[in-house]
Amino acid sequence: MPKLLLNLRNVTEEEAHEVAELMEQHGIEHYATPAGPFGITAGGIWLRHAEDYPRARALMDDYQAERSQRVRAELEQARREGRAETFWTHLRRHPVRTVIYLAAAIFILMIFFAPVIQLASR
């Protein structure tokens, strides 16, 4: 019976591809399901045989620990070189979108706090 190894919600294509390659390298039969319409399901990487799960999980734990260290090192390197994404670089790159998002956030907060402000002013 198939067993879910990795839910693909918030997983990059690169990471999903690396996990699939890892399973292939170790001879673990797997398949991927695509994301569903309207974002209801995220898709996943499934093992064909549930008995492969402990071995696959151990491989995934090692892979995720290595990937975490690698990504953190890349982010730290980008910060040192000034290439890391910050609010200000995002604002420079997408000024209209950023201002619209900020205006929407302020509008939502105003709607949320309007009753509290009216009660406090009485």
C-alpha positions in Angstrom: 0.0 0.0 0.0 1.4 3.4 -0.9 2.7 5.7 1.8 3.2 9.5 1.6 6.8 10.5 2.0 6.7 14.2 1.2 3.8 16.6 0.9 4.8 19.1 -1.8 3.1 22.2 -0.2 5.8 24.9 0.1 8.4 22.6 -1.5 10.5 24.0 -4.4 10.7 22.1 -7.6 14.4 21.7 -7.0 13.9 20.1 -3.7 11.2 17.7 -5.0 13.5 16.7 -7.9 16.4 16.1 -5.4 14.2 13.9 -3.2 13.0 11.9 -6.2 16.6 11.4 -7.4 17.6 10.4 -3.8 14.9 7.7 -3.8 15.9 6.5 -7.3 19.6 6.3 -6.2 18.7 4.0 -3.3 16.3 1.8 -5.3 13.1 2.9 -3.5 10.1 2.8 -5.8 8.1 6.1 -5.7 5.8 8.3 -7.7 4.7 11.9 -7.6 1.1 13.2 -7.6 0.6 16.7 -9.0 -1.1 19.6 -7.1 -4.8 19.6 -7.4 -7.0 22.3 -9.0 -7.7 25.5 -6.9 -4.8 24.7 -4.5 -6.9 22.2 -2.5 -4.2 19.5 -2.6 -0.5 20.2 -2.9 0.6 16.9 -4.4 3.2 14.6 -2.9 5.9 12.1 -3.3 4.6 8.6 -2.5 6.3 5.4 -1.8 4.9 2.4 -3.7 5.6 0.0 -0.8 4.9 1.1 2.8 7.7 -1.2 4.1 10.2 1.1 2.4 9.2 4.0 4.6 11.6 3.6 7.5 14.6 3.5 5.1 13.2 6.3 3.0 12.5 8.4 6.2 16.1 7.9 7.3 17.4 9.0 3.9 15.0 12.1 4.0 16.2 13.0 7.5 19.8 13.0 6.4 18.9 14.9 3.2 16.9 17.6 5.0 19.7 18.1 7.5 22.2 18.5 4.7 19.9 20.8 2.7 19.2 22.9 5.7 22.9 23.5 6.3 23.5 24.2 2.6 20.7 26.7 2.3 21.6 28.5 5.5 25.2 28.8 4.2 24.0 30.1 0.9 21.8 32.7 2.6 24.6 33.8 4.9 26.9 34.1 1.9 24.2 36.2 0.1 23.9 38.4 3.2 27.6 39.0 3.3 27.7 39.9 -0.4 24.6 42.1 -0.1 22.6 39.9 -2.5 20.0 38.7 0.1 16.4 39.9 -0.4 15.4 42.5 2.1 12.3 44.7 2.4 14.2 47.6 0.8 15.5 45.6 -2.2 12.0 44.2 -2.7 10.5 47.8 -2.6 13.1 49.0 -5.2 12.3 46.0 -7.4 8.5 46.0 -7.1 7.5 49.5 -5.8 3.9 49.5 -6.9 3.1 46.0 -5.7 4.8 46.7 -2.3 2.8 49.9 -1.8 -0.5 48.2 -2.7 0.2 45.3 -0.3 1.1 47.8 2.5 -2.0 49.9 1.8 -4.2 46.7 1.9 -2.6 45.7 5.2 -3.2 49.1 6.7 -6.8 49.1 5.4 -7.5 45.6 6.9 -6.0 46.7 10.3 -8.2 49.9 10.2 -11.3 47.8 9.7 -10.3 45.4 12.4 -9.5 48.1 15.0 -12.3 50.6 14.1 -14.8 49.1 16.6 -12.2 49.1 19.4 -11.3 52.7 18.7 -15.0 53.7 18.6 -15.6 52.0 22.0 -12.5 53.6 23.5 -13.6 57.1 22.4 -17.0 56.9 24.2 
